[in-house]
């Protein structure tokens, strides 16, 4: 078991308009997961995705599979 804490970051593409997510990718190697949280609620809940699921999601976003709002 590791006691490593998440190191949260926002994408450099974020426009700081408040509608951002933060990701803690540093836990992939030690735990195999990627926690994701709302940047407006840093002490609120985080969703945790398996690394392969997060990677698939990011790839789909990059391919444009999700329409812009």
Secondary structure as GFF3:
##gff-version 3
##sequence-region A 1 69
A	DSSP	beta_strand	21	24	.	.	.	ID=ss1
A	DSSP	three_ten_helix	25	27	.	.	.	ID=ss2
A	DSSP	alpha_helix	28	31	.	.	.	ID=ss3
A	DSSP	beta_strand	33	38	.	.	.	ID=ss4
A	DSSP	beta_strand	46	50	.	.	.	ID=ss5
A	DSSP	alpha_helix	51	62	.	.	.	ID=ss6
###
